[in-house]
Amino acid sequence: MTFKRPYSAGLAALAVGLLAATAAYAEPTINKGDNAWMLTSTVLVLLMTIPGLALFYGGLVRSKNMLSVLMQVFYTVCMVTVLWALYGYSLAFTGGSDFIGGFSKAFLMGVTTDSKAATFSVDANISELVYVCFQMTFAAITPALIVGAFAERMKFAAIALFIPLWVTLIYFPIAHMVWYWAGPDAISDAVKALAAAADGAAKTAAQAKLDEVNADAGWIFKKGAIDFAGGTVVHINAGIAGLVGALLIGKRVGYGKELMAPHSLTMSMIGASLLWVGWFGFNAGSNLEANGGAALAMTNSFVATAAAALSWMFAEWIIKGHPSVLGAISGAVAGLVAVTPAAGYSGPMGAIVLGLVVGVVCLFFCTVIKNALGYDDSLDVFGVHCIGGIVGALGTGILVNPALGGAGIMDYTTGKIADYDFAAQMISQTWGVCTTLVWSGVGSAILYKVVDVIVGLRATVEVEREGLDITEHTERAYNM
C-alpha cells in the first residue's frame, strides 16, 4: 500500500464503523474498473522510461554517446524488473521493520491471480499482480533517472553493477519507509472490532490491535510525511544519488572548454512529450482507483506541468534574451517532478502556483548554482529532480491545506479529514526530505566507492573522446 487519501475511503470506514456491532465482515472484492485503470497506468509508466526517458536523455548527449544512454536506461529497466519480482516487492511492501520489509513474498510467493491489494477505500481492492507491476515500473524508472547525472563518462560495467546494488540498498528501503502501511481494510476491521467490544478487557485488546495495525507502517509514513506518487521515493532519491555520482566520477573531458551541446533536441522533445503522457499513469495511477482522486491528480499533472514550462521559458527569455526549446521541456519535466508528491493533495490552483515556482527555482539551480559550484551534472538530474522534488515535497505540506483548496489528509481511524496543522505537517515533510537525502546521499557514495574498487567507475580519456557507443558497445547510433 501507499498513501493516506482523503476521499471515499474515510466515509466508507466511518459508515461501517457505526454499524460494527451488527454488520458482518465482508470479503474485499476486486473492482474491475479500478483494475483496468491500473493496468493502463502501469503501461503508461513504462512508456515514461522506455522510450520516454531514454529518448529525452539520448537527445541531450553528443551523438557519439547516444546509444550508451539508451543502453543504460534499457538495461536498468530489465535488471530492476527481475529483481523486483525476486525480492524487491517483498522488501518494499511487506511488514518487517520501520525501515525495510521481509521476505514473506520473495519470488512472489502467495501472489496469485486471486490475491488482492488494497486501494484507498475499504472493500475496493485491485489484483495484487497489477499492483506488483505498477510499483515495478516506479522501481525501474528511479535508478534510470540517475544515469543522466554522469552520462558520457561512466563505464557500462560500473552501471551494470551499481544499479542492482542501488535499487536493493537504497530504493527498496526508501519505498518501504515512505509508502508501506497496513491499509484501510486492516484499519477498518480494527475499528469495527473496537466498536463491537463489549467489556473493558475486550476493549483493551481491541485497542491494542488497532494500535498494532497503525504501527505497521514505514518509518517516514509514521512521521506523517505525505508523498502521493514519489517526490521523495523517486525524485529526491535519484537526484541526490546523481549529484554524488557526478562529484565522485568527475567532470567530462573538456567540460567548460569544449562545446557539449545536445545532438538532437528533436529527440529530446519527443522524449519529454512521452514523459508527460506517461506521467498521467505515474500520478493519476497512484490514486489506485478510477474515481475523483484520479481525476484531481490528472488535472494537477496538466496544469502544474504547463505552468512550469511557461515559468522556465519566460524566466530564461527575460534573463538570456531568448526562449529555448530546451528550457521549455526542462521546465515541463520540473513541473511534473514537483507535482508528483502533490498530485492528489493539492487543488488545481495550488498546482499552478507550484509549477510557476518550481520552473524558476530549477532554472536557478541548473544555471547559477551549477555554474558557481562548477560540478558536471550532465543532464541536470540534481537541478531538476532533486531540487524539484524538494520543492514539491515541501509544497505538498502547504497545498494539502483544505483552506487553500487542498484535499486534506484522511484519518482512517475516525473516518474524517484530520485538522490541518501547518507546523506539524511541514516538520513531517522535512523528515521525509532529509531522511531521503541522507539515506540516498550517504548510501550512494558508499556504493560508488565499492563499484570503483571492483570494476572502476570512469571510462579512460581515450574511450571518452572516442565516444562510449563505439568503444563500449561497438555500435553507432547513426551510420551516415
Summary of the structure (lengths in Angstrom):
residues: 480
radius of gyration: 22.6
end to end distance: 50.2
largest distance: 83.1
contacts: 1869
relative contact order: 0.16
helix: 68%
strand: 4%
